[in-house]
Amino acid sequence: MVGITVGLFVVAAASVTMTGQLSENRQLMLDTQLQQDLRAAADIVTRELRRIGTMQNAISAVATPGAAAAPNPFSTVTITSAGPAADIEFSYHRRGAEVGPWRFVLQNGVIRTRSVGSSTLQDLTDGNVMRVTRFEVNETASTPVRVPCPRLCPDGSVDCWPEVRVREYEVILEAEARNDSRVRRTLRSVVRPRNDLVTFQAGGSPAQACPA
């Protein structure tokens, strides 16, 4: 009887240890999957934001003796929701007539995106694996720099000269495992579009970069 009792204690201790190890292994697997999926989503978002303002015919934005510089039609970025559920819309020229607008939005714990040739949204993250609790895109404030023109404005100032501003966006993603809300991860990344924002202020139709 004593031997049976001791054996039962040993088996119980081994069962508790094995159960704990299985639980820790499961949590580690969930954590790894969540980290990988969140990183993949963040990479796609930052890669797309880096392309904001890309023009296929960029030479048209350069002034020549026979033509004035044209403003970039793909420079607008619209963030319509602040806080943990961002909705960002932007444009850039991919190929052919594919210019956007492209979009990322958080809906019901899933980040969704507008794909090529479609007006509908598709899931970027897998709602069966993780629930995104925070998707935030913040533009970092920067000081615009005036671009010199050959002549002054009609009033003798430089207020109508174009301005160039370096844009930078902070992307914050926070998610939890769908099967275990204790498993949570947060990623932050900073992305700078390759095309700086140039604002024409000289007026005219079409808009003029410098005073005529």
Residue frames as a rotation matrix with the C-alpha (Angstrom) as fourth column:
MET 1
0.565 0.825 0.000 0.00
0.825 -0.565 0.000 0.00
0.000 0.000 -1.000 0.00
VAL 2
0.418 -0.500 -0.758 2.84
0.152 -0.785 0.601 2.36
-0.896 -0.366 -0.252 0.89
GLY 3
-0.638 -0.712 0.294 4.50
0.367 0.054 0.929 1.62
-0.677 0.700 0.227 -2.44
ILE 4
-0.153 0.674 0.723 1.27
0.978 -0.001 0.208 2.24
0.141 0.738 -0.659 -4.35
THR 5
0.745 0.450 -0.492 0.74
0.572 -0.811 0.124 5.54
-0.343 -0.374 -0.862 -2.52
VAL 6
-0.011 -0.847 -0.532 4.28
0.049 -0.532 0.845 6.70
-0.999 -0.017 0.047 -3.27
GLY 7
-0.679 -0.226 0.699 3.84
0.645 0.273 0.714 5.65
-0.352 0.935 -0.040 -6.88
LEU 8
0.312 0.882 0.353 0.63
0.947 -0.319 -0.038 7.65
0.079 0.346 -0.935 -7.16
PHE 9
0.647 -0.153 -0.747 2.39
0.214 -0.904 0.371 10.73
-0.732 -0.400 -0.552 -5.79
VAL 10
-0.459 -0.888 -0.015 5.18
0.160 -0.100 0.982 10.30
-0.874 0.448 0.188 -8.32
VAL 11
-0.464 0.368 0.806 2.71
0.886 0.219 0.410 9.89
-0.025 0.904 -0.428 -11.19
ALA 12
0.633 0.753 -0.178 0.73
0.758 -0.650 -0.053 12.95
-0.156 -0.101 -0.983 -10.03
ALA 13
0.300 -0.615 -0.729 3.89
0.045 -0.755 0.655 15.07
-0.953 -0.229 -0.199 -9.81
ALA 14
-0.712 -0.582 0.392 4.98
0.369 0.164 0.915 13.92
-0.597 0.796 0.098 -13.28
SER 15
-0.059 0.788 0.613 1.52
0.997 0.016 0.074 14.70
0.049 0.615 -0.787 -14.69
VAL 16
0.744 0.312 -0.590 1.56
0.435 -0.897 0.074 18.21
-0.507 -0.312 -0.804 -13.23
THR 17
-0.142 -0.899 -0.414 5.04
-0.020 -0.415 0.909 18.82
-0.990 0.137 0.041 -14.61
MET 18
-0.714 -0.117 0.690 4.11
0.626 0.336 0.704 17.54
-0.314 0.935 -0.167 -18.06
THR 19
0.342 0.914 0.218 0.88
0.938 -0.318 -0.137 19.58
-0.056 0.252 -0.966 -18.10
GLY 20
0.583 -0.199 -0.788 2.84
0.149 -0.927 0.344 22.71
-0.799 -0.318 -0.510 -17.22
GLN 21
-0.527 -0.850 -0.010 5.37
0.076 -0.058 0.995 22.04
-0.847 0.524 0.095 -19.96
LEU 22
-0.424 0.457 0.782 2.65
0.902 0.290 0.320 21.45
-0.080 0.841 -0.535 -22.54
SER 23
0.660 0.706 -0.256 0.94
0.701 -0.702 -0.127 24.70
-0.270 -0.095 -0.958 -21.52
GLU 24
0.255 -0.655 -0.711 4.19
-0.084 -0.748 0.659 26.65
-0.963 -0.108 -0.246 -21.75
ASN 25
-0.709 -0.518 0.478 4.98
0.374 0.298 0.878 25.06
-0.598 0.801 -0.018 -25.11
ARG 26
0.035 0.818 0.575 1.54
0.999 -0.023 -0.028 25.99
-0.010 0.575 -0.818 -26.44
GLN 27
0.773 0.244 -0.586 1.92
0.345 -0.936 0.065 29.58
-0.533 -0.253 -0.808 -25.22
LEU 28
-0.200 -0.927 -0.318 5.37
-0.038 -0.317 0.948 29.79
-0.979 0.201 0.029 -26.80
MET 29
-0.620 0.033 0.784 3.98
0.736 0.369 0.567 28.57
-0.271 0.929 -0.253 -30.13
LEU 30
0.496 0.857 0.140 1.15
0.866 -0.478 -0.146 31.12
-0.058 0.194 -0.979 -29.98
ASP 31
0.551 -0.362 -0.752 3.62
0.090 -0.870 0.484 33.86
-0.830 -0.334 -0.447 -29.13
THR 32
-0.551 -0.818 0.163 5.91
0.193 0.064 0.979 32.91
-0.812 0.571 0.123 -32.02
GLN 33
-0.344 0.507 0.790 3.04
0.939 0.201 0.280 32.78
-0.017 0.838 -0.545 -34.52
LEU 34
0.711 0.635 -0.303 1.63
0.651 -0.757 -0.058 36.08
-0.266 -0.155 -0.951 -33.29
GLN 35
0.189 -0.739 -0.646 5.04
-0.008 -0.659 0.752 37.75
-0.982 -0.137 -0.131 -33.54
GLN 36
-0.714 -0.492 0.498 5.62
0.429 0.254 0.867 36.45
-0.553 0.833 0.030 -37.07
ASP 37
-0.051 0.790 0.611 2.16
0.994 -0.021 0.111 37.39
0.101 0.613 -0.784 -38.37
LEU 38
0.747 0.304 -0.591 2.30
0.451 -0.885 0.115 40.83
-0.488 -0.352 -0.799 -36.77
ARG 39
-0.175 -0.900 -0.400 5.75
0.008 -0.407 0.913 41.46
-0.984 0.157 0.079 -38.24
ALA 40
-0.636 -0.015 0.772 4.56
0.730 0.315 0.607 40.37
-0.252 0.949 -0.189 -41.70
ALA 41
0.441 0.874 0.206 1.59
0.897 -0.438 -0.059 42.77
0.039 0.211 -0.977 -41.52
ALA 42
0.601 -0.279 -0.749 3.82
0.165 -0.874 0.458 45.64
-0.782 -0.399 -0.479 -40.33
ASP 43
-0.511 -0.848 0.139 6.28
0.275 -0.009 0.961 45.01
-0.814 0.530 0.238 -43.16
ILE 44
-0.321 0.468 0.824 3.51
0.945 0.099 0.311 45.18
0.064 0.878 -0.474 -45.77
VAL 45
0.732 0.637 -0.242 2.06
0.664 -0.747 0.040 48.39
-0.155 -0.190 -0.969 -44.32
THR 46
0.347 -0.671 -0.655 5.43
0.012 -0.695 0.719 50.16
-0.938 -0.257 -0.233 -44.10
ARG 47
-0.606 -0.575 0.550 6.45
0.521 0.235 0.820 48.97
-0.601 0.784 0.157 -47.57
GLU 48
0.054 0.722 0.690 3.27
0.982 -0.163 0.095 50.41
0.181 0.672 -0.718 -49.07
LEU 49
0.832 0.263 -0.488 3.53
0.411 -0.884 0.224 53.71
-0.372 -0.387 -0.844 -47.19
ARG 50
-0.114 -0.960 -0.257 7.08
0.278 -0.280 0.919 54.08
-0.954 0.034 0.298 -48.46
ARG 51
-0.600 -0.103 0.794 5.69
0.784 0.121 0.608 54.25
-0.159 0.987 0.008 -52.00
ILE 52
0.398 0.810 -0.432 3.38
0.676 -0.577 -0.459 57.21
-0.620 -0.110 -0.777 -51.36
GLY 53
0.546 -0.071 -0.835 3.62
-0.295 -0.949 -0.112 59.73
-0.784 0.308 -0.539 -54.18
THR 54
-0.468 -0.759 0.452 5.49
0.187 0.415 0.891 57.51
-0.864 0.501 -0.052 -56.65
MET 55
0.480 0.577 -0.661 4.89
-0.512 -0.428 -0.745 58.79
-0.712 0.696 0.090 -60.21
GLN 56
0.430 -0.290 0.855 5.47
0.642 0.764 -0.064 56.71
-0.634 0.577 0.514 -63.31
ASN 57
0.347 -0.258 0.902 5.98
0.768 -0.474 -0.431 59.85
0.539 0.842 0.034 -65.39
ALA 58
0.424 -0.196 -0.884 8.02
0.773 -0.430 0.466 61.75
-0.471 -0.881 -0.031 -62.82
ILE 59
-0.629 -0.717 0.301 9.72
0.764 -0.499 0.408 63.82
-0.142 0.487 0.862 -65.51
SER 60
-0.006 0.718 0.696 6.47
0.647 -0.528 0.550 65.78
0.763 0.453 -0.461 -65.87
ALA 61
0.808 0.294 -0.511 7.10
0.590 -0.420 0.690 67.28
-0.012 -0.858 -0.513 -62.43
VAL 62
-0.184 -0.931 -0.316 10.32
0.736 -0.343 0.583 68.91
-0.651 -0.125 0.748 -63.66
ALA 63
0.648 0.416 -0.638 10.07
0.003 -0.839 -0.544 72.40
-0.762 0.350 -0.545 -65.11
THR 64
-0.192 -0.660 0.727 11.40
0.884 0.205 0.420 72.85
-0.426 0.723 0.544 -68.66
PRO 65
-0.900 -0.192 -0.390 11.66
0.053 -0.939 0.341 75.95
-0.432 0.287 0.855 -70.89
GLY 66
-0.786 0.608 -0.111 8.47
-0.249 -0.147 0.957 74.93
0.566 0.780 0.267 -72.65
ALA 67
0.232 0.888 -0.397 6.41
0.140 0.374 0.917 73.68
0.963 -0.268 -0.037 -69.71
ALA 68
-0.024 -0.152 0.988 5.94
-0.882 -0.462 -0.092 74.47
0.471 -0.874 -0.123 -66.05
ALA 69
-0.939 -0.322 -0.120 6.43
-0.209 0.813 -0.543 71.86
0.272 -0.485 -0.831 -63.34
ALA 70
0.008 0.982 -0.187 3.30
-0.359 0.177 0.916 69.85
0.933 0.059 0.354 -62.59
PRO 71
-0.150 -0.020 0.988 2.24
-0.988 0.024 -0.150 69.07
-0.020 -1.000 -0.023 -59.01
ASN 72
-0.949 -0.225 -0.220 2.34
-0.221 0.974 -0.043 65.43
0.224 0.008 -0.975 -57.92
PRO 73
-0.116 0.993 -0.001 -1.25
-0.731 -0.085 0.677 64.06
0.673 0.079 0.736 -58.16
PHE 74
0.374 0.224 -0.900 -0.42
0.212 0.924 0.318 61.18
0.903 -0.310 0.298 -55.80
SER 75
-0.614 -0.762 0.208 0.90
0.019 -0.277 -0.961 63.16
0.789 -0.586 0.184 -52.83
THR 76
-0.052 0.681 0.730 -2.31
-0.833 -0.433 0.344 63.26
0.551 -0.591 0.590 -50.76
VAL 77
-0.744 -0.097 -0.661 -2.52
0.264 0.866 -0.425 61.07
0.614 -0.491 -0.619 -47.66
THR 78
-0.063 0.817 0.574 -5.79
-0.669 -0.461 0.583 60.89
0.740 -0.347 0.576 -45.73
ILE 79
-0.864 -0.108 -0.492 -5.98
0.293 0.687 -0.665 59.51
0.410 -0.719 -0.561 -42.20
THR 80
-0.249 0.891 0.378 -9.69
-0.270 -0.439 0.857 59.60
0.930 0.112 0.350 -41.37
SER 81
0.824 0.512 -0.242 -9.59
0.072 0.329 0.942 57.91
0.562 -0.794 0.234 -37.97
ALA 82
-0.105 -0.848 0.519 -7.34
-0.685 -0.316 -0.656 58.84
0.721 -0.424 -0.548 -35.09
GLY 83
0.208 0.147 0.967 -6.50
-0.937 0.314 0.154 56.61
-0.281 -0.938 0.203 -32.14
PRO 84
-0.379 -0.487 0.787 -6.33
-0.440 0.843 0.309 52.81
-0.814 -0.229 -0.534 -32.07
ALA 85
0.116 0.477 0.871 -8.36
0.606 0.661 -0.443 52.18
-0.787 0.579 -0.212 -35.24
ALA 86
-0.419 -0.391 -0.819 -6.67
-0.301 -0.792 0.532 54.04
-0.856 0.470 0.214 -38.07
ASP 87
0.529 0.488 0.694 -8.07
0.615 0.343 -0.710 54.31
-0.585 0.803 -0.118 -41.58
ILE 88
-0.115 -0.694 -0.711 -5.38
-0.212 -0.682 0.700 55.53
-0.970 0.231 -0.069 -43.97
GLU 89
0.696 0.363 0.619 -5.83
0.552 0.280 -0.785 56.14
-0.459 0.889 -0.005 -47.69
PHE 90
0.032 -0.788 -0.615 -3.06
-0.323 -0.591 0.739 57.09
-0.946 0.175 -0.273 -50.11
SER 91
0.961 0.277 0.026 -2.05
-0.046 0.248 -0.968 56.86
-0.274 0.928 0.251 -53.76
TYR 92
-0.126 -0.959 -0.255 0.94
-0.521 -0.154 0.839 55.98
-0.844 0.238 -0.480 -55.89
HIS 93
0.483 0.255 -0.838 1.54
-0.875 0.156 -0.458 54.73
0.014 0.954 0.298 -59.42
ARG 94
0.264 -0.369 0.891 2.17
-0.207 0.881 0.426 50.98
-0.942 -0.297 0.156 -59.60
ARG 95
-0.857 -0.459 0.235 1.87
0.137 0.236 0.962 50.13
-0.497 0.857 -0.139 -63.29
GLY 96
-0.582 0.653 0.485 -0.50
0.698 0.094 0.710 50.93
0.418 0.752 -0.511 -66.13
ALA 97
-0.125 0.662 0.739 -3.61
-0.150 -0.749 0.646 52.56
0.981 -0.030 0.193 -64.72
GLU 98
0.410 0.254 -0.876 -3.10
0.722 0.497 0.481 51.21
0.557 -0.830 0.020 -61.19
VAL 99
-0.427 -0.537 0.727 -2.83
0.069 -0.822 -0.566 54.37
0.901 -0.192 0.388 -59.12
GLY 100
-0.868 0.166 -0.469 -5.12
0.491 0.137 -0.860 53.67
-0.079 -0.977 -0.200 -56.16
PRO 101
0.038 -0.499 0.866 -6.24
-0.883 -0.423 -0.205 55.02
0.468 -0.756 -0.457 -53.88
TRP 102
-0.256 -0.228 -0.939 -4.89
0.206 0.937 -0.283 52.27
0.945 -0.266 -0.193 -51.66
ARG 103
0.233 0.509 0.828 -6.12
-0.729 -0.472 0.496 51.79
0.644 -0.719 0.261 -48.13
PHE 104
-0.640 -0.272 -0.719 -5.46
0.308 0.766 -0.564 50.13
0.704 -0.583 -0.407 -44.77
VAL 105
-0.114 0.675 0.729 -8.20
-0.764 -0.529 0.370 50.03
0.635 -0.514 0.576 -42.15
LEU 106
-0.988 -0.152 0.003 -8.86
-0.110 0.701 -0.705 48.15
0.105 -0.697 -0.709 -38.90
GLN 107
-0.112 0.993 -0.034 -12.27
-0.862 -0.080 0.501 46.46
0.494 0.085 0.865 -38.86
ASN 108
0.807 0.577 0.126 -13.46
-0.552 0.661 0.508 43.98
0.210 -0.480 0.852 -36.21
GLY 109
0.564 -0.647 0.514 -9.95
-0.325 0.398 0.858 43.08
-0.759 -0.651 0.014 -35.09
VAL 110
0.275 -0.449 0.850 -8.66
0.803 0.593 0.054 42.54
-0.529 0.668 0.524 -38.64
ILE 111
-0.236 -0.395 -0.888 -6.52
-0.274 -0.850 0.451 44.89
-0.932 0.349 0.092 -40.74
ARG 112
0.419 0.463 0.781 -8.01
0.660 0.436 -0.612 45.07
-0.624 0.772 -0.123 -44.22
THR 113
-0.468 -0.664 -0.582 -6.58
-0.056 -0.636 0.770 46.50
-0.882 0.393 0.261 -47.41
ARG 114
0.725 0.618 -0.305 -7.67
-0.310 -0.104 -0.945 47.48
-0.615 0.780 0.116 -50.90
SER 115
-0.073 -0.771 0.633 -5.86
0.355 0.573 0.739 45.37
-0.932 0.278 0.232 -53.48
VAL 116
-0.823 -0.345 -0.450 -5.01
-0.283 -0.439 0.853 45.92
-0.492 0.830 0.263 -57.14
GLY 117
-0.848 0.459 -0.265 -7.97
-0.228 0.134 0.964 46.11
0.478 0.878 -0.009 -59.50
SER 118
-0.281 0.775 -0.567 -10.57
0.779 0.529 0.337 45.81
0.561 -0.347 -0.752 -56.76
SER 119
-0.244 0.291 0.925 -12.83
-0.341 -0.919 0.199 48.26
0.908 -0.267 0.324 -54.98
THR 120
0.819 0.555 -0.146 -13.47
-0.110 0.402 0.909 45.83
0.563 -0.728 0.390 -52.12
LEU 121
0.166 -0.742 0.649 -11.35
-0.976 -0.220 -0.003 45.25
0.145 -0.633 -0.761 -49.04
GLN 122
0.501 -0.106 -0.859 -9.44
-0.030 0.990 -0.140 42.06
0.865 0.096 0.493 -48.37
ASP 123
0.991 -0.122 0.046 -8.10
-0.034 0.094 0.995 40.73
-0.126 -0.988 0.089 -45.08
LEU 124
0.317 -0.948 -0.020 -4.43
-0.593 -0.182 -0.784 41.43
0.740 0.260 -0.620 -44.47
THR 125
-0.691 -0.497 0.525 -4.30
-0.716 0.370 -0.592 39.69
0.100 -0.785 -0.611 -41.08
ASP 126
-0.489 0.464 -0.739 -5.84
0.084 0.868 0.490 36.34
0.868 0.178 -0.463 -40.17
GLY 127
-0.075 0.567 0.820 -8.68
-0.838 -0.482 0.257 36.83
0.541 -0.668 0.511 -37.72
ASN 128
0.824 0.357 -0.441 -8.52
-0.130 0.875 0.466 33.14
0.552 -0.326 0.767 -36.75
VAL 129
0.110 -0.890 -0.442 -4.95
0.720 0.378 -0.582 33.58
0.685 -0.254 0.683 -35.51
MET 130
-0.720 -0.423 -0.550 -4.90
0.687 -0.548 -0.478 37.02
-0.099 -0.722 0.685 -33.90
ARG 131
0.527 0.845 0.094 -7.09
0.841 -0.534 0.082 39.95
0.120 0.036 -0.992 -33.01
VAL 132
-0.527 -0.703 0.477 -5.58
0.639 -0.698 -0.322 43.35
0.560 0.135 0.818 -33.76
THR 133
0.254 0.618 -0.744 -6.49
0.957 -0.269 0.103 45.66
-0.137 -0.739 -0.660 -30.90
ARG 134
0.489 -0.145 -0.860 -4.59
0.053 -0.979 0.195 48.71
-0.870 -0.141 -0.472 -32.10
PHE 135
0.010 -0.485 0.874 -3.63
0.997 0.070 0.027 49.99
-0.075 0.872 0.484 -35.52
GLU 136
0.704 0.172 -0.689 -2.35
0.317 -0.944 0.088 53.53
-0.636 -0.280 -0.719 -35.44
VAL 137
0.031 -0.674 0.738 -0.64
0.976 -0.138 -0.167 55.67
0.214 0.726 0.654 -38.08
ASN 138
0.703 0.134 -0.699 0.73
0.424 -0.867 0.260 59.03
-0.571 -0.479 -0.666 -36.96
GLU 139
0.556 -0.526 0.644 2.48
0.564 -0.331 -0.757 61.58
0.611 0.783 0.112 -39.15
THR 140
0.079 -0.647 -0.758 5.56
0.920 -0.245 0.306 63.09
-0.383 -0.722 0.576 -37.55
ALA 141
0.931 0.294 -0.217 5.57
0.221 -0.926 -0.306 66.87
-0.291 0.237 -0.927 -37.77
SER 142
-0.078 -0.971 0.225 8.41
0.938 0.006 0.348 68.37
-0.339 0.238 0.910 -39.81
THR 143
0.123 0.037 -0.992 9.41
0.064 -0.997 -0.030 71.90
-0.990 -0.060 -0.125 -40.76
PRO 144
0.757 0.181 0.627 8.84
0.613 0.135 -0.779 72.80
-0.226 0.974 -0.009 -44.44
VAL 145
-0.247 -0.896 -0.369 11.75
0.410 -0.442 0.798 74.28
-0.878 0.045 0.477 -46.39
ARG 146
0.654 0.489 -0.576 11.27
-0.245 -0.584 -0.774 76.88
-0.715 0.648 -0.262 -49.14
VAL 147
0.111 -0.560 0.821 12.55
0.855 0.475 0.208 76.05
-0.507 0.679 0.531 -52.61
PRO 148
-0.359 -0.306 -0.882 14.15
0.012 -0.946 0.323 79.10
-0.933 0.106 0.343 -54.28
CYS 149
0.553 0.545 0.630 12.57
0.715 0.076 -0.695 80.50
-0.426 0.835 -0.348 -57.44
PRO 150
-0.274 -0.720 0.638 14.19
0.937 -0.348 0.010 82.73
0.215 0.601 0.770 -60.11
ARG 151
-0.573 0.126 0.810 12.05
0.016 -0.986 0.164 85.72
0.819 0.107 0.563 -59.12
LEU 152
-0.972 0.235 -0.002 10.20
-0.032 -0.141 -0.989 87.12
-0.233 -0.962 0.145 -56.12
CYS 153
-0.278 0.953 0.118 6.45
0.920 0.299 -0.253 87.02
-0.277 0.039 -0.960 -55.64
PRO 154
0.050 0.369 0.928 4.34
0.691 -0.684 0.234 89.91
0.721 0.630 -0.289 -57.02
ASP 155
0.934 0.333 0.128 4.34
0.135 -0.663 0.737 91.51
0.330 -0.671 -0.664 -53.56
GLY 156
0.325 -0.905 0.275 8.14
-0.632 -0.424 -0.648 91.31
0.703 0.037 -0.710 -53.36
SER 157
0.235 -0.203 0.951 8.15
-0.876 0.379 0.297 88.48
-0.421 -0.903 -0.089 -50.80
VAL 158
-0.718 -0.461 -0.521 9.05
-0.622 0.760 0.185 84.79
0.311 0.457 -0.833 -51.06
ASP 159
-0.413 0.617 0.670 5.75
-0.619 0.349 -0.703 83.58
-0.668 -0.705 0.238 -49.59
CYS 160
0.630 0.724 -0.282 4.60
-0.684 0.345 -0.642 82.09
-0.368 0.597 0.713 -52.91
TRP 161
-0.296 -0.784 -0.545 7.71
-0.896 0.426 -0.125 79.99
0.330 0.452 -0.829 -53.42
PRO 162
0.474 0.508 -0.719 7.10
-0.287 0.861 0.419 76.23
0.832 0.008 0.554 -53.22
GLU 163
0.089 -0.391 0.916 7.79
-0.993 0.039 0.113 74.35
-0.080 -0.919 -0.385 -50.01
VAL 164
0.040 -0.138 -0.990 9.22
-0.296 0.944 -0.143 70.86
0.954 0.299 -0.003 -49.58
ARG 165
0.158 0.093 0.983 8.56
-0.987 0.024 0.157 68.78
-0.009 -0.995 0.095 -46.48
VAL 166
-0.712 -0.436 -0.550 9.97
-0.400 0.896 -0.193 65.43
0.578 0.082 -0.812 -45.47
ARG 167
0.330 0.907 0.263 7.14
-0.843 0.157 0.515 63.16
0.426 -0.392 0.815 -44.35
GLU 168
-0.795 -0.540 -0.276 7.53
-0.319 0.760 -0.567 60.44
0.515 -0.363 -0.776 -41.76
TYR 169
0.280 0.957 0.071 4.91
-0.699 0.153 0.699 58.09
0.658 -0.245 0.712 -40.34
GLU 170
-0.775 -0.392 0.496 4.91
-0.630 0.540 -0.558 56.05
-0.049 -0.745 -0.665 -37.15
VAL 171
0.039 0.751 -0.659 3.01
-0.545 0.568 0.617 52.77
0.838 0.335 0.431 -37.47
ILE 172
-0.670 -0.166 0.724 1.84
-0.732 0.309 -0.607 51.06
-0.123 -0.937 -0.328 -34.26
LEU 173
0.022 0.641 -0.767 0.38
-0.491 0.675 0.550 47.57
0.871 0.365 0.329 -34.28
GLU 174
-0.686 -0.140 0.714 -0.87
-0.714 0.321 -0.622 45.76
-0.142 -0.937 -0.320 -31.21
ALA 175
0.081 0.693 -0.716 -2.50
-0.672 0.568 0.474 42.32
0.736 0.443 0.512 -31.25
GLU 176
-0.258 -0.090 0.962 -3.39
-0.841 0.512 -0.178 39.36
-0.476 -0.854 -0.208 -29.09
ALA 177
-0.980 -0.096 -0.173 -3.65
-0.166 0.872 0.460 35.66
0.107 0.479 -0.871 -29.90
ARG 178
-0.248 0.964 -0.100 -7.20
-0.682 -0.100 0.724 34.69
0.688 0.248 0.682 -30.76
ASN 179
0.340 0.388 -0.857 -7.04
0.149 0.877 0.456 31.56
0.929 -0.283 0.240 -28.56
ASP 180
0.205 -0.310 -0.928 -5.25
0.977 0.118 0.177 33.16
0.055 -0.943 0.327 -25.61
SER 181
0.774 0.205 0.600 -5.67
0.283 -0.958 -0.038 36.86
0.567 0.200 -0.799 -24.87
ARG 182
0.806 -0.552 -0.216 -2.72
0.122 -0.203 0.972 36.70
-0.580 -0.809 -0.096 -22.47
VAL 183
-0.133 -0.853 0.504 -0.39
0.826 0.186 0.533 36.43
-0.548 0.488 0.680 -25.45
ARG 184
0.891 0.428 -0.150 0.04
0.318 -0.826 -0.466 40.00
-0.324 0.368 -0.872 -26.68
ARG 185
-0.202 -0.960 0.193 2.59
0.900 -0.104 0.423 41.78
-0.386 0.259 0.885 -28.81
THR 186
0.803 0.351 -0.481 3.17
0.174 -0.911 -0.374 45.39
-0.570 0.216 -0.793 -29.91
LEU 187
-0.075 -0.813 0.577 5.23
0.965 0.088 0.249 46.54
-0.253 0.575 0.778 -32.87
ARG 188
0.697 0.186 -0.692 6.31
0.065 -0.978 -0.198 50.06
-0.714 0.093 -0.694 -33.73
SER 189
-0.127 -0.743 0.657 8.01
0.924 0.152 0.351 51.09
-0.361 0.652 0.667 -36.96
VAL 190
0.229 0.095 -0.969 8.85
-0.080 -0.990 -0.116 54.38
-0.970 0.104 -0.220 -38.62
VAL 191
0.003 -0.149 0.989 8.59
0.920 0.387 0.056 54.80
-0.391 0.910 0.138 -42.38
ARG 192
-0.152 -0.119 -0.981 9.59
-0.156 -0.977 0.142 57.69
-0.976 0.174 0.130 -44.61
PRO 193
0.791 0.466 0.396 8.08
0.321 0.234 -0.918 57.88
-0.521 0.853 0.036 -48.12
ARG 194
-0.137 -0.895 0.425 10.68
0.895 0.072 0.440 58.08
-0.424 0.440 0.791 -50.86
ASN 195
-0.268 0.130 0.955 8.90
0.675 -0.682 0.282 61.11
0.688 0.720 0.095 -52.33
ASP 196
-0.782 -0.035 -0.622 8.94
0.517 -0.594 -0.616 64.27
-0.348 -0.803 0.483 -50.23
LEU 197
0.266 0.960 0.092 5.87
0.920 -0.224 -0.322 66.51
-0.289 0.170 -0.942 -50.25
VAL 198
-0.875 -0.481 0.054 6.23
0.467 -0.809 0.358 69.59
-0.128 0.339 0.932 -52.46
THR 199
0.135 0.952 -0.276 3.52
0.812 -0.266 -0.519 72.24
-0.567 -0.154 -0.809 -52.12
PHE 200
-0.576 -0.223 0.787 2.94
0.710 -0.613 0.346 74.80
0.406 0.758 0.511 -54.91
GLN 201
-0.061 0.530 -0.846 1.82
0.820 -0.457 -0.346 78.20
-0.570 -0.714 -0.406 -53.63
ALA 202
-0.875 -0.380 -0.300 2.22
0.159 -0.811 0.563 80.53
-0.457 0.445 0.770 -56.62
GLY 203
0.036 0.972 -0.231 -1.35
-0.227 -0.217 -0.949 79.99
-0.973 0.086 0.213 -57.82
GLY 204
-0.507 -0.150 -0.849 -2.36
-0.841 -0.130 0.526 79.82
-0.189 0.980 -0.060 -61.45
SER 205
0.367 0.645 0.670 -4.23
-0.305 0.764 -0.568 77.17
-0.879 0.004 0.477 -63.39
PRO 206
0.620 0.036 -0.784 -2.67
0.432 0.818 0.380 74.70
0.655 -0.574 0.491 -63.64
ALA 207
0.948 -0.226 -0.225 -0.82
0.128 -0.376 0.918 75.32
-0.292 -0.899 -0.327 -60.38
GLN 208
0.612 -0.774 0.162 2.55
-0.114 -0.289 -0.951 77.00
0.782 0.564 -0.265 -60.84
ALA 209
0.386 -0.569 -0.726 5.65
0.882 0.458 0.110 76.11
0.269 -0.683 0.679 -58.87
CYS 210
-0.540 -0.646 -0.539 7.18
0.726 -0.682 0.090 79.59
-0.426 -0.343 0.837 -59.18
PRO 211
0.306 0.650 -0.695 5.72
0.161 -0.755 -0.635 83.03
-0.938 0.082 -0.336 -59.92
ALA 212
0.424 -0.073 0.903 5.57
0.898 0.165 -0.408 83.76
-0.119 0.984 0.135 -63.64
